[in-house]
Amino acid sequence: MPVDPSALARGAKNMLGAAGPLPRGARVLICHEPEAEGYYAPELADAVAAAAEDAGHRPVRHEVPFLPVATALPDNLAAEMAQFDLTVFLA
């Protein structure tokens, strides 16, 4: 299904806004499953990163493996999250 880029951009901006105010230059970690899994539009992670940049933040994308039952975060991811002001999960 084709995705409307302007709708995707508005949605990404709204998603970040729902997290509450962030200071300019905030570091935003965007965790996403491999695009090939097909659970969301492949353009979504890029749209969230672009919305973060447009808001003056510093986004970083991080691909995480698909886990059918995720009961805990991998240690390395928890440590990485601690270095960011906001973490967004696309899963």
C-alpha positions in Angstrom: 0.0 0.0 0.0 1.5 3.4 -0.9 2.2 5.8 1.9 1.4 9.5 1.7 4.7 11.1 2.6 3.1 14.3 4.1 0.8 12.1 6.3 3.8 10.1 7.4 5.7 13.3 8.2 2.8 14.7 10.2 2.4 11.4 12.1 6.1 11.2 12.9 6.0 14.8 14.2 2.9 14.0 16.4 4.7 10.9 17.7 7.7 12.9 18.9 5.4 15.6 20.3 3.5 13.1 22.4 6.8 12.3 24.2 6.7 15.8 25.7 9.0 18.8 25.3 12.6 18.0 24.6 15.5 20.6 24.6 16.9 21.5 21.3 19.8 19.2 20.5 18.2 16.3 22.4 19.5 12.9 21.4 16.7 10.6 20.1 17.3 6.9 19.7 15.0 5.3 17.1 14.8 1.5 17.6 13.2 -0.3 14.7 12.9 -3.9 13.5 14.3 -4.9 10.1 12.2 -3.3 7.4 12.0 -6.7 5.7 9.8 -7.9 8.5 7.0 -5.8 7.1 5.2 -4.7 10.3 5.2 -1.0 9.4 5.9 1.2 6.4 9.7 1.0 5.6 9.7 4.8 5.4 8.6 5.2 9.0 12.0 5.2 10.7 13.3 7.7 8.2 10.3 9.9 8.8 10.8 9.9 12.5 14.5 10.7 12.1 13.6 13.6 9.8 11.0 14.9 12.2 13.5 14.8 15.0 16.1 16.7 12.9 13.4 19.2 11.9 12.8 19.8 15.6 16.5 20.5 16.2 17.2 17.1 17.7 20.0 14.5 17.0 18.4 11.2 15.9 20.2 7.9 15.7 18.6 4.8 14.1 19.3 1.4 15.7 18.0 -1.8 14.2 16.8 -4.4 16.7 16.0 -8.0 16.0 12.4 -9.1 15.8 11.5 -11.0 18.9 8.0 -12.6 18.9 7.9 -12.5 22.7 10.1 -9.7 24.1 10.3 -9.9 27.8 13.4 -7.9 28.4 15.8 -5.5 26.6 19.1 -6.8 25.6 21.8 -5.5 28.0 23.6 -3.6 25.2 20.4 -1.8 24.2 19.5 -0.8 27.7 23.0 0.7 28.1 22.7 2.5 24.8 19.3 3.9 25.7 20.8 5.5 28.8 22.9 7.7 26.6 19.8 9.3 24.9 17.2 11.8 26.0 14.3 9.9 24.3 14.0 6.4 22.8 11.3 5.6 20.3 10.4 1.9 19.5 8.9 1.1 16.1 7.8 -2.5 16.6 
